[in-house]
């Protein structure tokens, strides 16, 4: 069964600290993996997109890694800011299939001063 | 560019009532999607469209219908609303891999 799991479910960190969010998936055949940021009451916004051949991709203070062998990805946030408080969603797509896009349940991150 | 817009933003329906959610995009994207988001779960695909005049079922299509008469618009209809359809509905459009989401419609069915 195609699944995407994320951990932790929620996380609270102090402003300025780093954190790492995890994503494990069983989607096959793999096409790409995306990380989205969803602010409360808003739609998800793309942070990074990685294909099979990419191991790491950065977007400012956000760095995503992908291990296609173990089917794991992580999102590392450096020097967190209050505006990083949001839900972070891992999304995995199966190859060339518009409807095989599996969304993880998200990790809720709260950055406190 | 407005991107992806959705109307209405909020709606309360009684069981058995009908309504239509409108999604519009101004990016000339071929692909459009309707998702629902429920607490503790990932977004689930309801219906999608790969071009004007085409629609297809997603993971959870029961109780919903869609139409894509114009390329820029994707309508989601509920013919007879049920409490199980209480959710936040997101529309998205895409070119290649990148998906762009609307702000969502919060629907409550009592």
Interface residues (C-beta under 8 A of the other chain):
Chain A: X4 X31 X32 X34 X41 X42 X43 X44 X45 X46 X49 X89 X93 X98 X99 X101 X102 X103 X104 X105 X106
Chain B: X4 X31 X35 X40 X41 X42 X43 X44 X45 X48 X50 X56 X57 X58 X59 X90 X92 X97 X98 X99 X100 X101 X102 X103 X104
